[in-house]
């Protein structure tokens, strides 16, 4: 969803036409790990190299809640915050532009080719997350497509049997 305000101006020394500015809050600030609430406990998220138990420094890999972004001179906000893990191409800075000034938010300037991972989180009762999420109309469209393919003989849409000639 686009909204009216101006993004932070690009740095003239490092301008990139494919730059995306992310606005959000870094979560891996305590012991290089992020902590999410889970039923009175905390779930610890950290980026660790294979074969190690030591969390990677947040300057190398950020775990952040992103609320919005700027691209090509326009500001956008997500419908709901997104949890991303990414390696920033530039250092983070206090947020400027898009209405995030003086709010405690940070901004990261990345490019379209920056590798990222979105972590999808939902917290609710099992009834909502498991049962109600699988009701007709709530399932993802590809589930219906699979059911449709399985409803036909061998996935064929033609009728078998009869005479050909």
Phi and psi in degrees as a GROMACS rama.xvg file:
@    title "Ramachandran Plot"
@    xaxis  label "Phi"
@    yaxis  label "Psi"
@TYPE xy
-83.2964  144.385  UNK-2
-136.703  161.073  UNK-3
-86.0041  112.056  UNK-4
178.679  174.549  UNK-5
-108.532  139.697  UNK-6
-74.8472  169.756  UNK-7
-64.0481  141.358  UNK-8
-68.2719  145.553  UNK-9
-70.5057  156.185  UNK-10
-74.9665  120.371  UNK-11
-61.921  -25.1312  UNK-12
-79.3261  -19.6321  UNK-13
-133.647  34.2378  UNK-14
-64.6147  136.403  UNK-15
-134.211  129.911  UNK-16
-66.1334  -21.9617  UNK-17
-100.271  24.4047  UNK-18
-73.5101  137.309  UNK-19
-120.525  130.713  UNK-20
-104.668  118.225  UNK-21
-93.4705  141.23  UNK-22
-119.603  124.921  UNK-23
-178.44  -156.562  UNK-24
-129.798  129.747  UNK-25
-75.8857  133.64  UNK-26
-99.1084  -26.287  UNK-27
-88.052  67.5961  UNK-28
-104.513  -24.5307  UNK-29
-101.642  112.621  UNK-30
56.2316  32.7526  UNK-31
60.0141  22.7086  UNK-32
-127.893  156.662  UNK-33
-103.652  143.049  UNK-34
-121.719  124.534  UNK-35
-115.205  140.885  UNK-36
-70.6466  139.503  UNK-37
-148.694  99.227  UNK-38
51.1225  51.3262  UNK-39
82.695  -3.29329  UNK-40
-116.444  -178.693  UNK-41
-122.972  134.978  UNK-42
-94.6089  124.74  UNK-43
-96.6468  123.107  UNK-44
-114.296  131.148  UNK-45
-148.57  152.184  UNK-46
-96.0541  120.724  UNK-47
-128.355  142.601  UNK-48
-68.0418  154.562  UNK-49
-58.1514  135.827  UNK-50
80.7952  11.5544  UNK-51
-132.062  159.717  UNK-52
-114.841  3.5874  UNK-53
-92.6098  125.358  UNK-54
-67.7985  144.172  UNK-55
-72.5143  144.071  UNK-56
-59.4927  135.363  UNK-57
-58.868  -21.2962  UNK-58
-68.9709  -22.2268  UNK-59
-92.4533  -34.5084  UNK-60
-145.763  115.749  UNK-61
-94.1488  142.963  UNK-62
-115.956  113.994  UNK-63
-139.829  149.279  UNK-64
-92.8873  120.283  UNK-65
-107.737  127.467  UNK-66
-100.108  -25.7852  UNK-67
-166.098  178.156  UNK-68
-154.144  163.824  UNK-69
-123.557  139.697  UNK-70
-151.721  131.17  UNK-71
51.5058  41.8526  UNK-72
84.0913  4.49181  UNK-73
-121.099  151.123  UNK-74
-104.15  142.326  UNK-75
-135.213  149.041  UNK-76
-122.341  143.131  UNK-77
-76.0539  153.322  UNK-78
-60.8883  -37.1949  UNK-79
-142.633  153.541  UNK-80
-58.4108  148.195  UNK-81
-117.706  141.681  UNK-82
-98.9751  115.812  UNK-83
-120.469  148.979  UNK-84
-118.034  128.018  UNK-85
-156.717  159.987  UNK-86
-101.325  112.731  UNK-87
-71.6338  140.469  UNK-88
-80.0342  -25.5891  UNK-89
-130.054  165.353  UNK-90
-72.5647  155.011  UNK-91
-74.1647  158.976  UNK-92
-145.088  157.782  UNK-93
-56.3037  140.496  UNK-94
-64.7659  137.18  UNK-95
-132.046  138.749  UNK-96
87.1706  168.183  UNK-97
57.988  20.9337  UNK-98
81.5108  10.2278  UNK-99
-100.365  5.47661  UNK-100
-63.907  146.332  UNK-101
51.6018  37.538  UNK-102
-121.318  -0.209227  UNK-103
87.9567  -2.83539  UNK-104
-80.1335  158.355  UNK-105
-116.5  166.659  UNK-106
-130.785  144.297  UNK-107
-122.884  135.591  UNK-108
-106.026  115.154  UNK-109
-123.102  177.729  UNK-110
-114.91  171.915  UNK-111
-63.1507  -23.0478  UNK-112
-94.5982  6.51349  UNK-113
-68.4088  129.546  UNK-114
-75.1404  132.062  UNK-115
-138.335  162.884  UNK-116
-133.053  129.12  UNK-117
-96.5676  128.932  UNK-118
-101.367  119.467  UNK-119
-90.1264  122.272  UNK-120
-123.871  136.8  UNK-121
-142.023  134.487  UNK-122
-124.865  120.568  UNK-123
-166.084  -173.593  UNK-124
-75.3715  154.15  UNK-125
-57.0752  -34.6354  UNK-126
-55.6901  -42.261  UNK-127
-76.7721  -48.512  UNK-128
-72.6677  -29.9734  UNK-129
-105.706  -57.1828  UNK-130
-76.4696  -56.4162  UNK-131
-67.8109  -28.7793  UNK-132
-67.8458  -20.8682  UNK-133
-99.2193  5.57143  UNK-134
-69.2443  150.159  UNK-135
-54.921  137.049  UNK-136
95.8652  -19.8068  UNK-137
-104.838  -12.6432  UNK-138
-77.2941  157.553  UNK-139
-69.7601  149.188  UNK-140
-57.2008  -32.4651  UNK-141
-67.0502  -21.7446  UNK-142
-67.7957  -38.4559  UNK-143
-67.1883  -39.1615  UNK-144
-61.3771  -40.9297  UNK-145
-65.4837  -39.6408  UNK-146
-63.829  -39.3706  UNK-147
-63.7525  -44.5337  UNK-148
-65.2647  -37.7217  UNK-149
-73.5968  -20.0706  UNK-150
-75.3119  -16.0249  UNK-151
-99.8596  154.2  UNK-152
-67.1529  118.534  UNK-153
54.6695  21.7018  UNK-154
78.2541  4.34359  UNK-155
-85.9767  146.775  UNK-156
-98.0956  -1.3181  UNK-157
-94.8277  157.622  UNK-158
-83.5163  139.409  UNK-159
-90.7881  167.008  UNK-160
83.4224  -176.359  UNK-161
80.2522  -179.367  UNK-162
-102.866  146.563  UNK-163
-115.1  141.275  UNK-164
